[in-house]
Amino acid sequence: MNKKQKNSNLKYFKHLMGGKNVPYILGGIFLLFLTIFVLPNLFSVTFDASHMKAEVAGISSGSLVDNSASTSSAPIAENSNQILSASTTAVTVSEIEFDANDPIIQMRPGVTHVKTPVPVKAIYISSWVAGSNDLKNKIKKLIEDTELNSVIIDFKDSTGKISGKTGVPEIDNVGCTENRIKDIQGLVKELHDSNIYVIARIAVFQDSCMTGKHTDYAVKRKSDGGIWKDRKGLSWMYAGSKDVWDYNVKIARVAYSIGFDEINFDYIRFPSDGNMKDLSYPVSVSNSTSTDVSVNTRSNILSRFFIYVNDELIKKAGDNRPKISADVFGLVATNYDDLGIGQVLEKILPHVDYVAPMVYPSHFAPGWNGYSKPATHPYEVISISMGKAVARAKAMGEDPNKLRPWLQDFNLGATYTPQMIKDQIRGAKDVGLDSWMMWDPANKYNSTKKILIEE
């Protein structure tokens, strides 16, 4: 092609594109593209990132063992606009006179509590879902239409964010509240009116918000003294800090004063992943197997925490107190060591009302008990794990019914069908346990719903 032909073709192209106005037309097209495609997605990603703080990075959590497990990057996307408005609407919460340090918990006017059902059959919902009328009503109807009788709601999630203003300045002024549920007390009352038992989930030691406010609470790096973070980029508070214990106990008291019937403590452990060699605690933590709780082993430090919880929220509180449950790794049911995180069944069960092992079959490593894929053997995983936990509870003179397993309704390692949900429930029942709590990070419970409605 000669130079004349090239110039001719270029003129023809410019003519088609608007001649001398080409730059303006192209600029307009680019702006239109940004407006239609890029900006909405940018806002969506921003919202999803904020939302995912409630779910904490999905199913990869904590070596696949914590209750932040997620199989969906946006489990509530079906109604994200409503949730977004719920999280940004200004809310005025009148301050109340409440001493969060007093173990005798003052009830707010009109607050009542529901007696713990026997057995408990519960499902978890995130604070974002609880703050959305449409999504919350779907969960509420599922409970009303089936044998379900309880719901677990994030009150303080594993980022350290509290789900809404509490009206207690000592808690609200810390700067770790987020307006996900506009009226927490009203929500609990609504559920109570349907005779639903309401459990507040409080993530304890994994708390990026509080470590940002009080760096002295944080687990540090050996290398430079900065705040240590796990592989999800989240920071942890030191499990042996009395100030950290007090802070979480205060939050528990506030939750009960609002109407929550039970406090479910999660992330009650030492960190398990990340650069563990660069992790530093304020005191030397021994790997000794000493049973003397004054010795600073991980399990003894946690034991002291549970003794403190028992004193503050059970013994001192008297009759007007919340029930206390503690989430632990699934392997705590069968292992006698502390798994490197401080959790030993015998050092926890005597101090709380319930212990909830997270015996999700998908979270057991290949080869566990001879199963190449434990996720495909839900009945066996639950019955073997919880059977051993029952035997251990009896051996220490504790009621086995203090054991309440977390079960799995999400796909990981296998597609979890209604039959697999049924197999897990049967596995618990066959070792004498009728109570359970079901975890679906997407809060949909499709398989659970199917078997419960059929039955």
N, C-alpha and C positions, 0 to 999 in steps of 0.2 A: 504494500500500500504506500503510495507516494505522499509527500507532505501536503499536497493540495487536497487529496482525498481525506487525509486525517483531519484537516481543518474543516472540511465540509461535513464530515461525520460529527465532529465536535459541535459545530453550529447546529446541526440537526438535533443532537441530544439536548443542547441547551434550550432549543426551541420547544422541545417536548416537555422539558422541566420548568419552563417559564422564562426563558431568555435571561435577561440581566437580573431577574428577581430570584434566580436559583438559590442564592445564600439564604434569602428570607424564607422561601418555601421549605428548604431543607431544615432550617432552624425551627419553623413551625411544626413540621412533622416530628422532629426530635422532641420538642416540648409536649406535643400531643402524646407521643409514646411514653414519655415520663409520667404524664398525668394519668394515663389509662392503666399502664402496666407496672411501672416501677414503684411509684409512691405508695399505692395501696399495699403492695407486697412488703414494702419497707415497714409500713406501720404494722402490718400483720406480724412480721418477724419480730418487731419490737414487743408487741403484745405477747406473742407466743413465748419469747424469751422470759418475759416477766412471769407468765403463767407457769412455765416449766420450773421456776424456782419452787413452786408448790409441789412439784413432782420429783424434783432433784435428779435431773439427768437420766431418768429412765432406768431400764432394767439392768444397766451396768453397775448399779449402785452397790457399794460396799462388798465387792467380791460376790455379787449376786446373793446377798443375804439380808438386806435391810428392807424395811417397809417403804422405801421410796421406789420400789421396782415399778417400771413402766414399760409397756409395750407400744405406746403410742406417743408420738411427739406432740400431738395436740388432742388429748382425749376429750375435750369439750368443744371442739371446733364447730359442732353442729349449732351452737348457740353463742358463738364468741362475742357477737355484738352486745347481747344482753349482759354478758359477764363483764365486758369491758366497761359498760356504763355503770354496772354495779360497783366496779373497783375505782371509778373516778368521781362518782357523785359525792358532793360534800355532805358530811353527816355531822350534826351537832349532838354530842353526847354529854348530858349533864353530869358534872362530877358528883360523886357520892362520898359520904364519910365512910371510909372502910380502912381498917387497919390490917394491911396484908401481912403484918408480922405476928398478929394474934392468932394462935392456933384454934381459938374458939371462933369459928367462921360465922360472920354476920350475914344473915340472909337478906336479900333485897326484898322490898315489899312485893307481895304477890308471887314470889318464887316458891315452887314446890319441887319435889323430887319423885321419881318413879322407882319403885322397889326393883331390885335386880331380878330379872326373870330367871326361872329355872326350867329348862336350860336357856342360856344366851345363844341366840342365832343372829349374828350381826353382819352388816356389810359396811365397808369404808366408803366415805365420799370426801373429796377434797374441799377445802374452804371455798374455792372458786365455784364449784357446783352448788355447795350449800348457799352461796350468795346469789344464785340465779333461780328465780322463782320457777321457771319452766322446768329446769333440770332437777331441782330439788323436789318439785311436785311429782316427777316421774319416779324418783326413788321412794318418796313417801307412799305413793300408790302401790309400788311393788311390795313394800313392807306390809301395808294394810291388807293386800290381797293374798298374802302367803303366810307361812309359818314364821317368817322373819319377825323379830320383835325389838331389834336394837340397831343403832347406827353409830359409827365412829366418825367424828368430824375433826379435821385439823384445827386445833386451837393455836398451837405454836408449831410451825412446820420445821423441816430440817435445814432451812436457811436462817432460822431464828425469828422469822416474821410471825407476829400475832395477827389473827385474822380480822381484827376490827377493834375499834375503840371500846375500852372496857368501862370507862368512867372513873377509873382509879388512877389518879395522877402519878402515883409511884411507879405504875406499869406503863401508862400511856406516854409519859414524858421521857422515857428512855429513848424513844425514837425508833422502836422496832415494831410498831403497829402499822398495818396496811389495811385499807378499807375494802376488804373482800366481802365481808358480811355486814350489811348496813346496820342490822339490829340483831345482835347475837342473842340477847335475852329473849327477844320476841320469837326468834327462830326456835329456840329450845322450848319455849312455851307452846308453840304451834305443834311441835312433835310430841310433847307431853300430852296435849289435848287428844292426840290419837293413841295415847298409851304406849308410846315408843320410848324405850330406854336410850338415853343419849350419853355417849362416851366422848370425852375430850382427849384427843391425841396431842401429846406434848413431846416434841423432840427435845432431848435434854442437852447432851454435850456437843453435838454437831450444831454449830450456831455461828454463822458468818456475820450476822448482824451485831450480836453482842460483843464478839471479839473485835469488831471495828470500833465499838464505843469504849470498851474497856480492854485495851491490849494486854493488861496485866492478867486477864483471865485466860488468855490464849496459849495454846501449845505453840512452842517456838521452834525455829530452826537452829540446829547446832552451829551451822556454818557461819551465820551472820547475825543471829539473834532476832531475825524478822519473824513474822507470823507464818507458821508452817501451814501448808494446804495439802489436801489429799489430791488424788488424781482427777477429781471433778472440779478442783479449784475451790473447794469449800474448807473453811477453817473450823477448828475444834476448840472447845473450852477444856481446861484441865479438869479431869474427873475427880480429883481430890480436893478441889477448892471449896471451902465452906461458903464463900460468897456466891459461887456458882450454884451450890445446893440451895442456898437461901432464895436466890432469884427464881429458880424453877419451882420451889415450894410455894412462893408467893403467887406465881402464875396459877398454880393448881388451886390455891385457895380462892382466887378471883373466879376461876372457871366454875367452881362449885357454887359460889355465891350467885352466879348468873343463872344456875339451874342445871348444869351438867351433873349427871349422876355418878359418873366414874371418871377417873383420871387414868389414861393409858400412856405410860411413859415409854418412849421409843428412843433409839440412839443412846441407850444407857450403857456405854462401853468406851473403850479406848479405840483410837483409829486403827484401821486394818489394812489400808492401802495407800499408795503414794511412796515417796522417798522416805522409807521408815528409818534408814540409817542417819538421816539428817534431822530426826525428830528429837526434841529435847523437852523434858518435863521440869517443873520447878524444884522437884526433889528427885533423888535417885530412886528409880523403880526397879526392884529386884525381880529376878525370875525364880526366886525361891518357892518351894512348895509349902512353906510354913502356913499353918492354920491359925497362927496368932495374928488377929486382925490389926495389931499395932505395927506389924511388919509391912513395909510398903511394897507389897506385890500388887499387881493389877487387880486380882480377884479380892484381895483384902481391902484395897481402896474402895472398890465398888461395894463390898460388903458394908463398909462404914457408911457409904451413901444410903444404902437401903435401910440400915438401922436408923439413920437420921430421918428418913422419910417415914418410917414406921412410928418413930417418936412424935414427929411434928404433925403428920396428917392422919394418924390412926389413934395412938395412945392419948395424946394431949387434947385432941379435938373432941373426944367424947362420942356421944351417940350421933351428933350432927356432923357427919363427916362423909367424904366421898369414898367409894370403893377405889382401890388402887390396883392396877394391873401393870405388868412389866413385859415388854417385848424382848425376846432374846433370839439369837441365831438358832436355826433349826438343829444344828449339831449339838447344841447344849443339852438336848434331850438324851443324847447317847454318849457324849464325850465327858470324861471326868476332868480333863485338863481345862484351862481357861481359854483355849483357842487363840491365845495371844491378845485377847481383847478384854479379859477380866471376868467373863461371864461363866459362873459355875452354878448349876441348879441348886445345890445344897446351900449356897450362900445367898440365895435370892428368895426362894420359895417361902421360908419361914417368916419373912418380913413384909410380905404383900398379900393382898387378897387373891390375886390370880397371876399366874405366869403364862405368857403366850408365846410358845416356840413358833418361829416362822418356818414351818416344815413344808415349804413349797417344794414339790418333787423336782422341779426344774433347777433348783438351787443346789442339788447334791451332785458331787463330782462323778464322772464316769468311773465305774468300778466299785462305787459304794455298795457294800453288802453283796457284791457279786453282780450287780446290774450294770451293763454297759451304758444304758441310757435310763437312769432313774426316773426321768420325766415321763417315761412311757409306762411306769409302774406306780401309779398314784396310790392304789390301795396298800401295796406292800410298804411303800415309803412311810405312809402315815401310821399304819398299824405297827410296824417295827419301831419307829421312832417314839411314838407316843406310848407304846406298850412298855418300853424301857423307862420312859419318864414316869409312868404310873408306878412301876416297881420301885423306882428310886424315891418317889413321894411316900409310898407306904413304908419304906425302910427307914425314913427319917421321921416317921410318925405324923406326916402331913396328909390331909385329905386330898386324894387324887383329883377330886373335882375342882381343885384350885388350878388345875391345868386346863388351858383353853387354847387350842391350836389355831394359828392362822392357816387358812387353806387358800388354794390358788384357783382363780378364774381368769387366767391370761395365757396367751400362747408363748411358750418359750421351751424349746427342746421337744415340743410336741404341740399339736393343735388340741386345745382343751375342750373336749366335747362335753355335753351334758352327762354322759355316762361316766366320764372321768371326774366330774364334780361329785357325782353320786358315789363313786368309788372312794374318794377322799373322806366323805362324810361317814360312809360305812366303815372305813378303816379306823376312824376315831371311835365310832360307836362300839365296834367289836372289842375294844380294849377298855370299855366302860365310860367313855367320854361323850356326852351328848351336846356339850357347848362347843361352839366354834365361831370364828370370825373369818369372813371371806374378803380377799383382796383382789380388786381389779383396778389398776391404775387409771383405766379409761372410764371407770365408774358406770359401765354399761351392764355388766352382769348377765350377758345374753344366755350363757349356758346355765348359770344358777337359776335365772328366771324360768327357763324352760322346765327344769326338773321340779322346781317348787310349785309352779302353776299346775303342772300335770298331776302332782301329788295332792 
